[in-house]
């Protein structure tokens, strides 16, 4: 039932993912491990059925001209970008997925067995050629700027087709085309510093693993594969972003359409497969733990060129860790993405923050969260990005993308820009991270992160102060809003990754039994309230959370607000008082130590006991 959708909400992803045939990979692996022919028979039976039931739509103008002269026509979109449900199996993205995920394994693993008859081989090759024609001709016309993750994935599919079906007529041309376009994808999609231009760590890692798998294919062939030296060197840089956007708990920050999953660990493992260096893999072990790294390794062991070396490497790491003293900096500013990552060590107990502010957004994979952040301490994520949850055009899609589900600021209860549909936003203002700097060289754990954004007639400036000392860390947030009228209301929202709270005036303690707790303190200008929220660690899964709202009414044209987050280990306490902020600066006392930060940076950070 390749074209049918049995899901209650008619989730289109169900049809797309089924037609990637990921289950064929599992069946072929089972055949290789057991020699049980039922698994191979099932794959071949489904292959023949799919070829019969899902004929490829005609490609308009195929072979008549270069893609630069053919527009992104409605006909191509309708047939190969899921404009029509009956052609969903032939969406160009799925054509690419089939080639690098499952179909090449039929040729590679069943060749020479009774299951790969001459008739089957002819059917397979004929359909593979049709796939290559879609990827060679249609994909560049759908994505002429090479600036979308779909196009990179589809070109990886073309590259796998050329390398794994070398005897097909046209394979050399397909390989040349794929290499050229993958080099272009890397230049267009991966920004200075290494992050993917869509700003979603999930797609960064998905695309990175495919690029690394392409280099593995080249390594298997023992050839240069046509890729430039610069191509391989830039991919090494891309790996660094994967670690910076990995929470100390070993999962990626689910910013935008992302999951809080172990994708960064998988990226690092494939980096080891290709390049052989072990420093990043040791960092992955320190963040995620040996058990998680082993589990992820087993999921991709078939691609590892030296699986016999893995256990010895893990034993060496366990016996001689560097205790968080790694060669990568603790702070990074990815300027083209307007993202900042700061932590106080490279281990699972680290205190870390991921902060971002970019307007206009690159595309609708981004959420409505300018100036939002994700905060982790003592092995527990405390302030969470809610994740993506779904791509369906349903109310939950809007909820998970909304500013009111993120740690953001709004005015008069309005989104920072209009949500039109799941994949379409209205006009946006401008927003960017403007600063990452040390407050004082004598206190290297204290960074200042600043951003500015405009929406309607308002200008919002947010400053985070990362007091990430080992003794008592804190995260101070200072908000300045200009252009307000007396009747305008400002709201602060916090997506809290807890289900229990104690309220004492302006002090809120969020807790779960046996876990580190989070103290949130406001400056008294805003009234706190709570509502139920949702967090999605994986697509199609969600769990309850608490959302803290601070609201105020009336005031000056320019207003200042201060909030401090204090993570506390289980069984410990912290005392914060004297919190205030105005145009002269920010003040607080935490555990007997007084802090002052000048908002305009006319003075340096001051601290005294």
Secondary structure, DSSP 4 states (H G I P E B T S, - for coil): -TT---STT--HHHHHHHTTTHHHHHHHHHHHHH--HHHHHHHHHHHHHHHHHSPPPPPTTTTSS-GGGS---HHHHHHHSSSSGGGGGG-HHHHHHHIIIIIHHHHHHHTTSTTS-HHHHHHHHHHHHHHHHIIIIIHHHH-TT--SHHHHHHHHHHHHHHHH-TTSTTHHHHHHHHHHHHHHHHHHHB-TTS-BTT--HHHHHHHHHHHHHHHHHHHHHTS-TT--HHHHHHHHHHHHHHHHTB-TTSSB--TTT--SSTHHHHHHHHHHHHH---HHHHHHHHHH-HHHHHHHHHHTGGG-TTGGGHHHHHHHHHHS--TT--SS-SEEEEGGGTEEEEES-SSTT--EEEEE--BS-SSTTS-S-TTEEEEEETTEEEE--------SSSHHHHHHHSGGGSS-EEETTB-SS-EEETTEE-----EEEEEEEES-TT-TTEEEEEEEEEETTEEEEEEEEEE--SSS-EEEEEEEEES--TT-EEEEEEEES-SEEEEETTEEEEE-TTS-EEEEEE-SSSEEEEEEEEE-SSTT--EEEEEEEEEEE---SSEEEEEEEEEE-TT----EEEEEEETTEEEEEETTEEEEE-TTSSS--EEE-
